[in-house]
């Protein structure tokens, strides 16, 4: 399928139905990341398992993160359409089973299935957008996709709270059934691709080693300091096992005919630096989304709704700047655009860290909005720069690596920030989160977020200068066909 460059990006354009389908599929993943949180009390009251409920989130995020590189590579081998439809199918099956879950262990297991589906949907959706839109159009499209996360950050918790209040928490998952079917039907009907069918050798051993090693490493980061002490035998065993298996994975990849994570992904300077930038973006983003509501609720006794709205300023700022990023990078280049974005991110993080001792909902919202504006100008140009530097048959793995780096940054960031906060909470009166201790812990976390943003500046500075844009790429007609890319 190919279209004219002048056609436009809106919903009424020829590619509009595909964009709507991609936004709908992305929305499934985005809403599911937030909708469960407000319904936890109702879920626990119905099926029990209070001690295990954090795994509802960890299991989902873990399955999603470790499966992204595998799906991304397969999308370069068999095509985008089979992978995203398969991901939607897995997510649909997981949602149905979650809605029928009879116990907390069963619900956690089915959340893993949901996570495996989400691991395919998000990276492949972004890759499809990179395939069918030109360089000049991609930033606006990323703004559309980012707006889905902005809406979901508000709709998810609100919808979860409504279902919980009505005593129908299972509909948190069952509502995905019509949405999955609609997204799948729209993609089947509107998205067509022409993939060269050649014989491939799937790297099953590499995929298995990567999945297990990353599962252990991310598990250790997520649960360290919470489920078990950092210096405990189980913590050391988990990290050591993950590290050894990852080394084995690297050795296997050196000899694999078609490695699931090719060495060139980290050997090319542009791809390595954009992955590091994505890592930093993940740490900053999750640091704020995890601790801003706790900070406001614990220090000012604000309602969860008001705290959520203050945080939503971040997800409002992101799509605004992401949609305009194209105007910047077409004029001044990817690196300079990302540099402007990371400076704005540092300023917003500094405002939040330096004013945390005097809590204010308005100041927090303003700081989050500034950070969101900055992240939109960092994440979008760096991702598009990576996508632009490769051909169709490499774009999936590059997109997947970038998003995977963001997931790893989020996981490690949350683990580090959690360790910092827990250490301060432990010194508080009764070891609990009283207002004074909450302010101290949140201030320390926000300072750590600021440090993460400053370190990301380094990654932006060492990113290769793109100079003038490749005129062939800029003039390319959007296409999902590798032959036309």
C-alpha positions in Angstrom: 0.0 0.0 0.0 1.4 3.4 -0.9 0.0 6.9 -0.7 0.9 10.4 -1.8 3.1 12.4 0.5 0.7 15.4 0.2 -2.2 13.3 1.5 -1.9 14.4 5.1 -1.9 12.7 8.5 -5.5 13.3 9.8 -8.2 10.7 10.4 -9.9 11.7 7.2 -6.9 10.9 5.0 -6.5 7.6 3.2 -4.3 6.3 6.0 -6.7 7.6 8.6 -8.3 4.2 9.4 -4.9 2.6 9.9 -3.9 5.4 12.3 -7.2 5.0 14.2 -6.6 1.3 14.4 -3.0 1.8 15.7 -4.3 4.3 18.3 -7.0 1.9 19.4 -4.5 -0.9 19.7 -2.1 1.3 21.6 -5.0 2.4 23.8 -5.6 -1.1 24.9 -2.0 -1.3 26.3 -2.1 2.2 27.8 -5.3 1.9 29.6 -4.5 -1.6 30.9 -1.3 -0.2 32.5 -3.4 2.1 34.8 -6.9 0.8 35.0 -6.2 -2.0 37.5 -4.6 0.2 40.3 -7.9 1.8 41.5 -9.7 -1.6 41.6 -7.2 -3.5 43.7 -9.2 -3.3 46.9 -12.3 -4.7 45.2 -10.3 -7.5 43.5 -8.7 -8.5 46.8 -12.0 -8.4 48.6 -13.5 -10.8 46.0 -10.7 -13.3 45.3 -8.2 -12.6 48.1 -4.5 -12.7 47.8 -3.6 -9.3 49.3 0.0 -10.2 49.8 0.4 -11.0 46.1 -1.4 -8.2 44.5 1.8 -6.2 43.5 2.4 -9.0 41.1 -0.6 -7.9 39.1 1.6 -5.0 37.9 5.0 -6.6 38.0 4.0 -9.7 36.1 2.3 -7.7 33.3 5.3 -5.2 33.0 7.8 -8.0 33.1 6.1 -10.1 30.3 5.7 -7.0 28.2 9.3 -5.8 28.6 11.0 -9.1 27.9 8.9 -10.0 24.8 9.4 -6.7 23.0 12.8 -7.5 21.3 11.5 -10.9 20.2 8.3 -9.5 18.6 10.3 -6.6 17.0 12.7 -9.0 15.3 9.9 -11.3 14.1 8.1 -8.3 12.6 11.1 -7.8 10.4 11.0 -11.4 9.4 7.4 -12.3 8.8 5.9 -8.8 8.6 4.1 -6.3 10.8 0.6 -7.4 10.3 0.8 -11.0 11.6 2.7 -9.8 14.7 0.3 -7.0 15.7 -2.7 -9.2 15.0 -1.1 -12.0 17.0 -0.4 -9.5 19.9 -4.0 -8.3 19.9 -5.2 -11.9 19.9 -3.0 -12.8 22.9 -4.1 -9.6 24.7 -7.8 -10.6 24.0 -7.3 -14.1 25.3 -5.5 -12.8 28.4 -8.3 -10.3 29.0 -11.0 -12.9 28.8 -9.2 -15.2 31.2 -8.5 -12.3 33.6 -12.2 -11.6 33.7 -12.9 -15.2 34.6 -10.1 -15.5 37.2 -11.0 -17.4 40.3 -8.0 -16.6 42.5 -5.1 -14.2 42.7 -2.5 -16.7 41.4 -4.8 -17.4 38.4 -5.3 -13.6 37.8 -1.5 -13.0 37.9 -0.9 -15.8 35.4 -3.4 -14.4 33.0 -1.9 -10.9 33.4 1.3 -12.5 32.1 -0.6 -13.5 29.0 -1.9 -10.0 28.6 1.6 -8.6 29.0 2.9 -11.0 26.2 0.2 -9.5 23.9 1.1 -6.0 24.9 4.7 -6.7 24.1 3.8 -7.1 20.5 1.2 -4.4 20.1 3.2 -1.3 21.2 6.5 -1.7 19.3 4.8 -3.0 16.1 2.3 -0.2 16.1 5.0 2.4 16.2 7.0 0.5 13.5 4.0 0.5 11.2 3.7 4.2 11.7 7.3 4.5 10.7 6.6 2.4 7.6 3.6 4.2 6.2 4.4 7.9 7.1 7.3 10.0 5.8 10.0 11.6 7.8 8.2 14.9 7.9 4.9 13.2 9.0 6.2 10.9 11.7 6.4 13.4 14.5 2.8 14.4 14.1 1.8 10.7 14.1 3.9 10.2 17.3 1.9 13.0 18.8 -1.3 11.2 18.0 0.0 8.0 19.6 1.4 9.9 22.6 -2.1 11.5 23.1 -3.5 8.0 23.6 -1.3 7.7 26.7 -2.4 11.1 27.9 -6.0 10.2 27.7 -5.4 6.8 29.2 -3.7 8.2 32.2 -6.9 9.9 33.1 -9.5 7.5 31.7 -7.8 4.3 33.1 -7.9 5.1 36.8 -11.3 6.7 36.5 -12.8 3.8 34.7 -11.2 1.3 37.1 -12.7 3.3 40.0 -16.1 3.3 38.5 -16.1 -0.4 37.8 -14.8 -1.1 41.3 -17.5 1.1 42.9 -20.2 -0.7 41.0 -18.8 -4.1 42.2 -18.1 -5.2 38.6 -14.2 -5.2 38.6 -14.1 -8.1 36.1 -15.3 -5.6 33.4 -12.0 -3.9 33.7 -10.7 -6.8 31.6 -13.9 -7.8 29.8 -14.3 -4.4 28.2 -11.2 -5.2 26.2 -13.1 -7.8 24.2 -15.0 -5.4 21.9 -12.0 -3.0 21.7 -9.6 -5.8 20.6 -12.1 -7.1 18.1 -12.6 -3.6 16.6 -8.8 -2.9 16.4 -8.1 -6.3 14.8 -10.9 -5.9 12.3 -9.8 -2.4 11.3 -6.2 -3.6 10.8 -7.3 -6.6 8.8 -9.5 -4.5 6.6 -7.3 -1.4 6.0 -3.6 -2.3 6.5 -1.9 -4.2 3.7 1.7 -5.0 3.3 3.8 -6.8 0.7 6.6 -8.7 2.4 9.2 -10.6 0.5 8.8 -14.3 1.5 12.2 -15.7 1.9 13.4 -18.6 4.0 14.4 -17.5 7.5 16.2 -19.2 10.3 14.4 -18.2 13.5 16.8 -17.8 16.4 14.8 -19.8 18.9 17.8 -20.4 21.3 18.7 -16.7 21.3 15.1 -15.7 21.9 14.7 -18.2 24.8 18.0 -17.1 26.5 17.1 -13.4 26.1 13.7 -13.9 27.5 14.8 -15.9 30.6 17.8 -13.7 31.3 15.9 -10.4 31.1 13.1 -11.9 33.1 15.5 -12.6 35.9 17.2 -9.3 35.7 14.0 -7.2 35.6 12.5 -9.4 38.3 15.4 -8.7 40.5 15.1 -4.9 39.8 11.4 -4.9 40.4 11.3 -7.0 43.6 14.6 -6.1 45.2 14.2 -4.2 48.4 10.5 -5.1 48.4 9.8 -8.8 48.1 13.3 -9.6 49.5 16.4 -7.6 50.7 18.9 -6.5 48.0 21.7 -8.4 49.7 19.7 -11.6 50.3 20.6 -14.9 48.8 17.6 -15.0 46.5 18.4 -11.5 45.2 22.0 -12.3 44.5 21.0 -15.6 42.9 18.4 -13.9 40.6 20.9 -11.3 39.4 23.7 -13.8 39.0 21.5 -16.2 37.1 20.2 -13.5 34.8 23.7 -12.2 34.1 25.1 -15.6 33.3 22.2 -16.4 30.9 22.7 -13.0 29.3 26.3 -13.7 28.7 25.3 -17.0 27.1 22.8 -15.1 25.0 25.6 -12.8 23.7 27.8 -15.7 22.8 24.9 -17.4 20.9 24.1 -14.2 19.0 27.6 -14.0 17.6 27.1 -17.3 15.7 23.3 -17.1 15.0 22.4 -16.8 11.3 19.6 -14.3 12.0 20.1 -13.1 15.6 17.1 -11.9 17.5 19.1 -8.9 18.8 21.8 -8.3 16.1 25.2 -6.9 17.4 24.9 -3.9 15.0 22.1 -2.6 17.2 24.6 -1.6 19.9 27.7 -1.1 17.7 26.2 1.7 15.6 26.7 5.0 17.5 23.4 6.5 16.6 21.4 3.4 17.7 23.4 3.0 20.9 23.0 6.6 21.9 19.3 6.8 21.1 18.7 3.6 23.1 20.5 5.3 26.1 18.4 8.3 25.6 15.3 6.1 25.7 16.6 4.5 28.9 16.8 7.9 30.5 13.4 8.9 29.3 11.9 5.7 30.9 13.6 6.4 34.3 12.4 10.0 34.4 8.9 9.2 33.3 8.3 6.3 35.7 10.0 8.2 38.6 7.4 10.9 38.3 4.4 8.7 37.6 5.2 6.5 40.5 5.9 9.1 43.1 4.0 12.3 42.3 0.6 11.0 43.4 2.1 9.5 46.6 3.9 12.8 47.3 0.7 15.0 47.0 -1.6 12.5 48.8 0.9 12.0 51.6 2.1 15.6 52.1 -1.1 17.6 51.4 -3.7 14.9 51.9 -5.1 15.7 48.4 -7.6 13.3 46.9 -6.3 10.6 44.5 -8.3 12.3 41.7 -6.5 15.7 42.2 -3.1 14.1 42.5 -3.8 12.2 39.3 -4.8 15.3 37.5 -1.5 17.0 38.6 0.4 14.1 37.1 -1.7 14.2 34.0 -0.1 17.5 33.1 3.0 15.4 32.2 1.1 13.3 29.7 -0.6 16.4 28.3 2.7 18.2 27.7 4.3 15.1 26.0 1.9 14.8 22.9 1.8 18.6 22.5 5.6 18.8 22.0 5.8 15.4 20.2 3.4 16.5 17.5 5.5 19.6 16.9 8.9 17.9 17.0 8.9 17.4 13.2 9.0 21.2 12.6 12.1 21.3 14.8 14.1 18.4 13.5 13.3 19.2 9.8 15.0 22.6 10.4 17.7 22.1 13.0 18.2 18.3 13.0 17.4 15.4 15.4 20.3 16.1 17.8 19.6 19.7 18.4 15.9 19.1 18.8 16.6 16.3 21.4 19.1 18.7 23.1 16.4 21.4 23.5 14.0 18.7 24.8 16.4 17.4 27.5 17.3 20.9 28.7 13.5 21.5 29.2 13.3 18.2 31.0 16.1 19.1 33.3 14.5 22.5 34.1 11.1 20.8 34.9 12.8 18.2 37.0 14.8 20.9 38.9 11.6 22.9 39.6 10.0 19.8 41.1 13.0 18.8 43.1 13.7 22.3 44.5 10.1 23.0 45.5 9.3 19.7 47.0 10.0 21.0 50.5 7.0 23.4 50.1 4.4 21.1 48.5 2.0 22.7 46.1 -0.4 21.0 43.7 -0.1 23.9 41.2 3.7 23.8 41.2 3.8 20.1 40.8 1.4 20.3 37.8 3.5 23.0 36.2 6.7 21.1 36.7 5.2 17.9 35.3 3.9 19.8 32.3 7.4 21.2 31.6 8.9 17.8 31.9 6.3 16.4 29.6 7.1 19.1 27.0 10.8 18.2 27.3 10.3 14.4 27.0 8.2 14.8 23.9 11.0 16.7 22.2 13.5 14.0 23.4 11.7 10.7 22.8 10.2 11.5 19.4 13.3 12.8 17.5 15.6 10.1 19.0 13.2 7.3 18.0 12.6 8.7 14.5 16.3 9.3 14.0 16.9 5.6 14.8 14.1 4.5 12.5 15.2 6.7 9.7 18.8 5.3 9.8 17.8 1.8 8.8 15.9 0.0 6.0 12.4 -1.7 6.3 13.9 -5.1 7.3 15.7 -3.6 10.2 13.2 -1.0 11.4 11.2 -3.4 13.6 14.2 -4.5 15.7 15.5 -0.9 16.0 12.1 0.3 17.2 11.8 -2.6 19.6 15.3 -2.0 21.0 14.4 1.6 21.6 11.2 0.8 23.4 12.9 -2.0 25.3 15.5 0.4 26.5 12.8 2.6 27.8 11.2 -0.3 29.7 14.5 -1.3 31.2 15.0 2.4 32.3 11.6 2.4 33.9 12.2 -0.9 35.7 15.7 0.0 37.0 14.6 3.6 37.8 11.6 2.4 39.9 13.9 0.0 41.7 16.5 2.6 42.5 13.9 5.3 43.4 12.1 2.7 45.6 15.2 1.9 47.4 15.9 5.6 48.1 12.3 6.2 49.3 12.2 3.0 51.5 15.4 3.9 53.2 14.0 7.3 54.3 10.6 5.8 55.2 12.4 3.3 57.4 13.9 6.2 59.5 10.6 7.9 59.9 8.4 7.7 63.1 7.1 4.2 63.3 8.6 3.4 59.9 5.5 4.8 58.2 4.7 7.4 55.6 3.7 10.4 57.7 3.6 13.8 55.9 7.1 15.0 56.9 8.7 11.7 56.0 6.8 11.6 52.7 8.1 15.0 51.8 11.7 14.0 52.6 11.4 10.7 50.7 9.8 12.4 47.7 12.4 15.1 47.6 15.1 12.5 47.5 13.3 10.7 44.7 12.8 13.9 42.7 16.5 14.7 43.1 17.3 11.3 41.8 15.0 11.9 38.8 16.9 15.2 38.2 20.2 13.3 38.2 18.7 10.8 35.7 17.7 13.7 33.4 21.2 15.3 33.7 22.8 12.0 32.8 20.6 11.7 29.8 22.0 15.1 28.7 25.3 13.2 28.2 23.7 10.6 25.9 22.2 13.4 23.8 25.6 15.2 23.6 27.3 12.1 22.3 24.6 11.4 19.8 26.0 11.8 16.2 25.2 15.0 14.5 22.8 14.4 11.7 23.7 17.4 9.6 21.4 17.9 6.7 18.5 15.5 6.5 18.7 12.8 3.8 16.6 14.3 1.0 15.8 10.9 -0.4 14.3 9.8 3.0 12.5 13.2 3.4 10.9 12.9 0.0 10.1 9.2 0.3 6.5 8.2 -0.3 5.0 6.4 2.7 4.7 2.7 2.1 4.4 -0.5 4.0 6.2 -2.4 1.3 9.9 -3.1 1.8 10.5 -2.8 -1.9 9.4 0.9 -1.8 11.3 1.8 1.4 
